[in-house]
Amino acid sequence: MDQAQKYAELFVPTRQDADFALKASKAYEDIVSALESAKQAARSASAAADIAHEQAYPGIGRDSLVDDASATGGESRQLLQAAKDQLQQTTALHDQLQLQQHAVDALRRNVTAASLDDNHLFRQLHKLNSDQGQRNSIKQLFNLPQIAVDYTIMAYPQ
């Protein structure tokens, strides 16, 4: 066994050298694989860049994304200005509505007050007509002067 051990020890440096060679070969293989992957990624990136460029700058007769974005930005600014104008107009109309509502409220109060005054006047006129009829009846019945009739009505109200 000692002999076998000696022979085995003789091959240790060779085995180590072979191990280094295998490791170097594996590293070289990994490097080649990584380079192939990088090459494929670069091709894919280049194709994506070509597609993006074609969409951004399609050529003569077609609008580019840059042109579309510029036009859309202009339309957005116009819409924003229109919305601001509408807001100002709405605010002005709201203010006018408030003024009109106050005027209508004042008019409503005036009509209510006039109606109450009218009712009061009607009651007074009705009473006056009733009193006048009563005076005429007493005057005709007794053939009295007006002063006596007025005194009688005041002295004996109903």
Salt bridges, closest charged atoms under 4 A:
ASP30 OD1 - LYS26 NZ 3.23
GLU54 OE2 - ARG62 NH2 3.46
ASP105 OD1 - ARG108 NH1 3.27
ASP150 OD1 - ARG135 NE 2.63
